[in-house]
Amino acid sequence: MKRILQYSLYPIFMLSAWCLILLGVQSGLNQYLVTIPIIALFGIIALFLEKWMPFEKNWLDGKDWNLDFTYYIINYLIKISAQFSFIWVSAYFTFFKWFPTNISLWIQVIFALIIIDFFLFFVHWQSHKYQWLWKLHAIHHSSERLYFLNGEKRHALHQILEGGPGIIACLIIGVPQQVVVLALAFLAINMMMQHTNLDYKAGILKKFFCVAELHRWHHRADFKDAQVNYGAWLTIWDYIFKTSFDDPKIYTSEGIGEIGIAEEPNFPKSYLKQIAYPFRK
C-alpha cells in the first residue's frame, strides 16, 4: 500500500494543482483569488504529508521555519510586483505578437512554462559558475535540510536575476499576463514537490520532470557534488547541457549525505545577515 502511495503522490499532487488553477480561472475568478489560496492550500497539504511520510526524519526539525517562511513571503511579493510591472509595461509598450493566444489556455500555460523554465535553468546553472552569482545563490544552498519551503529561499536580488529573464522573454513575445501568473503559480507548487521532505517516488516521470529524487543530489554539501540537476520543472535542459545526474543504487538519505554548504559551516542564520552575506569581503 505504501509503495502505491509513493508512486501516486506526485502525479496526484501536481495534476490536482493544475486542474484547480485552470478551472478556477476559467470559471471567471480573478487569477490572484485563484492562485494565492491554491498555493497556500498545497503548502499546508505538503506540510502534513511530510510529517506523515518523511524521506528523512531528521529534516523534520523546524528551527529554520521562521527564516524560510520570511523568504517565502518576501520573494512571493517580489513575484507579484514583477507581474504588476508586466501589466504596466505591456500597457504602454507594444512588443512582438508571436505568442499563440488563440489556442487553449492550458497549452498557452505550458508554452510559457517552457520559456520561463529554460531561463530559470540557465541562470541557476551560471550561478554555480560565477563567484558573484554564487554568493547570491549560496543562500538557497545554506539550508541543512530539505522541505517544501526551501524552493523559495533565495536572496531577493537573485530572485530578480533568476526569474526576470523568463518574464522579460514572455513580455517581448506577447505572452498574456494571466498566462504568466498561472505558469508561475504552477512552478511555485512544483518547487514545493522538488524540495519536499516527502518520501515519494516519481517513477518514469523523473525522466521528464525535476522531482525531489533528482533535486536532492543538487543540494549535497560538497560543492563539487552539487553541480548537477539545475532544472526547475523540466529535465530536458539538464540532458541537453549534460548536467543531469541520478544514481538509484545509492538513493537514500545516507547515500545523498549532508545537505548545505560544507565550505561554509558558519553560514549566517538570520535573514538580514544572509541578505548582507554576498556583499561581505
Secondary structure, DSSP 8 states (H G I E B T S, - for coil): -HHHHHHHHHHHHHHHHHHHHHHHHHTT--HHHHHHHHHHHHHHHHHHHHHHSBS-GGGG--TTHHHHHHHHHHHHHHHHHHHHHHHHHHHH------S-TTS-HHHHHHHHHHHHHHHHHHHHHHHTTSHHHHHHHHHHH--SS--GGGGG---HHHHHHHHHHHHHHHHHHT--HHHHHHHHHHHHHHHHHHH--B----GGGGGTB--HHHHHHHTBSSGGGGSS---SSBSHHHHHTT-----GGG-SHHHH--BS-TT-TT---SHHHHHHGGG--
